[in-house]
């Protein structure tokens, strides 16, 4: 099992490297993955981490992120036969499913207020025995997380894809179904909102000042 | 990336959050996905097969008639897979999905409830073989993959038809309206019914209503096995179907579905032609008159559609009730046209109803059949004196 995990980690790292020059799955391999469980599994393993991370950074909740990740891939299986594209488009498709799933999750469970409560509660409880300095650092992170979660879901999605997942504007545009220039302007507005949220928090030491 | 974005990125990178994927979750999900992947593939293969069979059936009117009851059952049972909500259902669904063969008995009560209940045994084997047989030895074998149908009568005759020789009426599901409804059953049963004992088995019932058709599914309360399925039509009370003795994955010899005629049997020269211009109300009325005037009781037939018509004819001939005493005297083409007129009426839209069983011809003021023509607001009502009147819905016989 350990060897398998190491292999998967290695392949995923290789995939990230390969993103510079393109994705590894050739078109015929994408087709093969529709009927061959082995190829399908390889494709899944190559994208699991990224989708989980994206969900985790959207929600800051591991359990919810795992649930949404499961939902995303199950939905993918449901519609995979009708998907027609290369691996990069497949990744963007997964991000699109994930974005919709996370947004739905937020809407359905009034997650925003719950998350905000959780972020505050979680940070204070998890640092009971830590130093004051660490507490301060954690407070700054809490402010940042809160600020992110105060954004509208679609703004939060763009920010997460841009800064956590390092997607290009054009790639984000493909995921959210708009133009790169619209992504830029939405990103700009979202950053301005973040700046305001953070400024109003008046964090001591101004570590989060932008 | 501009300066502002770079600052944001640096800031985000400083954030600590445990975003390392958990291999246990990843592996568990992998298993779920593989199961879903396999299930999806299986469903697509099955759907593909069913579509093929379905097209073969729909392309042929003769087969429509011969297989109406059987297909209702098969599709109806396939429709059960859409019912969910309890573990018992889940088990039945799984059983049906995995079944390669199905055998069952269908009890058709095709009139007002005072007529003969006809019992037919059915056997279905993938990818598209169907056999129906009555206790009297009337057998019909359909090979949906080869588009052939063979009818065997106990008198030693057989006929083989080519399913591709006839064309269907586009857009008219006819007797398959209820089947289409079954294919589109909702994801959940409308209601869980109470308990009922069927053949000594304590059962739990579930009801699903889809348009004109109501299906009641009875499961063994202890084992969850499918015990009985009942089909009822709101617009035609009494025209019920009960499916019993349902077994999945029993061994069925290929010989049961062989299109080779039984040794010693003789071919029957019955060639049906399908002509939509002849499948009219006028033809139907003429046939009703021919039937009533052509039997010793001078009554209208017990039923007017379904595979059982051949058996009814044979029985009457056997009992000497047909004037002329021989089943060969039956005008099969006229009967065929008349039956097609009824069979191709969409049940839900036309709301047709037959009430002529046992009624003597020329009985005054006695309606025997009524239906609503396509696009009409009023009904056509055929009386026992073979006159036809126009009526509104509230004027119809109760």
Boltz contact constraints between the chains, C-beta under 6 A:
constraints:
  - contact:
      token1: [A, 5]
      token2: [B, 23]
      max_distance: 6.0
  - contact:
      token1: [A, 37]
      token2: [B, 34]
      max_distance: 6.0
  - contact:
      token1: [A, 40]
      token2: [B, 37]
      max_distance: 6.0
  - contact:
      token1: [A, 44]
      token2: [B, 33]
      max_distance: 6.0
  - contact:
      token1: [A, 48]
      token2: [B, 26]
      max_distance: 6.0
  - contact:
      token1: [A, 49]
      token2: [B, 21]
      max_distance: 6.0
  - contact:
      token1: [A, 52]
      token2: [B, 21]
      max_distance: 6.0
  - contact:
      token1: [A, 53]
      token2: [B, 19]
      max_distance: 6.0
  - contact:
      token1: [A, 56]
      token2: [B, 19]
      max_distance: 6.0
  - contact:
      token1: [A, 66]
      token2: [B, 25]
      max_distance: 6.0
  - contact:
      token1: [A, 70]
      token2: [B, 29]
      max_distance: 6.0
  - contact:
      token1: [A, 73]
      token2: [B, 33]
      max_distance: 6.0
  - contact:
      token1: [A, 74]
      token2: [B, 36]
      max_distance: 6.0
  - contact:
      token1: [A, 77]
      token2: [B, 33]
      max_distance: 6.0
  - contact:
      token1: [A, 77]
      token2: [B, 36]
      max_distance: 6.0
  - contact:
      token1: [A, 77]
      token2: [B, 37]
      max_distance: 6.0
  - contact:
      token1: [A, 77]
      token2: [B, 40]
      max_distance: 6.0
  - contact:
      token1: [A, 141]
      token2: [B, 15]
      max_distance: 6.0
  - contact:
      token1: [A, 144]
      token2: [B, 15]
      max_distance: 6.0
  - contact:
      token1: [A, 163]
      token2: [B, 8]
      max_distance: 6.0
  - contact:
      token1: [A, 163]
      token2: [B, 9]
      max_distance: 6.0
  - contact:
      token1: [A, 163]
      token2: [B, 12]
      max_distance: 6.0
  - contact:
      token1: [A, 210]
      token2: [B, 7]
      max_distance: 6.0
